């Protein structure tokens, strides 16, 4: 095999290693973003449940007031 063959192979390996590094970084960023979005979702679900409970309590009080008239 010639030096040209090994040079070409080395260039391909360098490109593959560079691409691997890029994909690993992209994967790390996507995982981080996903973790943040899951946290945000959990917070929004909790907030929604709290709001729902407050609205249900208000409806109950209104019904009670309406019946007492």
C-alpha positions as CSV (number, residue, x, y, z in Angstrom):
1,X,0.0,0.0,0.0
2,X,1.2,3.5,-0.8
3,X,1.7,6.5,1.4
4,X,-1.1,8.1,-0.6
5,X,-3.5,5.4,0.6
6,X,-2.5,5.9,4.2
7,X,-2.7,9.7,4.0
8,X,-6.2,9.4,2.6
9,X,-7.2,6.9,5.3
10,X,-5.7,9.2,7.9
11,X,-7.8,12.2,6.6
12,X,-10.9,10.1,6.6
13,X,-10.3,9.0,10.2
14,X,-9.6,12.6,11.2
15,X,-12.9,13.7,9.7
16,X,-14.7,10.9,11.4
17,X,-13.2,11.8,14.8
18,X,-14.1,15.4,14.2
19,X,-17.7,14.4,13.4
20,X,-17.9,12.2,16.4
21,X,-16.8,15.1,18.6
22,X,-19.4,17.3,17.1
23,X,-22.1,14.7,17.5
24,X,-21.1,14.1,21.1
25,X,-21.3,17.8,21.9
26,X,-24.7,18.1,20.1
27,X,-25.9,15.1,22.1
28,X,-24.8,16.6,25.4
29,X,-26.6,19.9,24.5
30,X,-29.7,18.1,23.5
31,X,-29.7,16.0,26.7
32,X,-29.2,19.2,28.8
33,X,-32.1,20.9,26.9
34,X,-34.3,17.9,27.4
35,X,-33.6,17.8,31.2
36,X,-34.5,21.5,31.4
37,X,-37.7,21.0,29.4
38,X,-38.7,18.0,31.7
39,X,-38.1,20.2,34.7
40,X,-40.2,23.0,33.2
41,X,-42.9,20.5,32.4
42,X,-43.0,19.1,35.9
43,X,-43.3,22.7,37.3
44,X,-46.1,23.5,34.9
45,X,-48.0,20.3,35.7
46,X,-47.7,21.2,39.4
47,X,-48.8,24.7,38.8
48,X,-51.7,23.5,36.8
49,X,-52.8,21.1,39.5
50,X,-52.6,23.9,42.1
51,X,-54.6,26.3,39.9
52,X,-57.2,23.6,39.3
53,X,-57.6,23.0,43.0
54,X,-58.0,26.7,43.6
55,X,-60.7,27.0,40.9
56,X,-62.6,24.0,42.2
57,X,-62.5,25.5,45.7
58,X,-63.9,28.8,44.4
59,X,-66.6,27.0,42.5
60,X,-67.6,25.1,45.7
61,X,-67.7,28.4,47.7
62,X,-69.8,30.1,45.0
63,X,-72.2,27.2,45.0
64,X,-72.4,27.3,48.8
65,X,-73.1,31.1,48.7
66,X,-75.7,30.6,46.0
67,X,-77.5,28.0,48.1
68,X,-77.5,30.1,51.2
69,X,-79.4,33.0,49.4
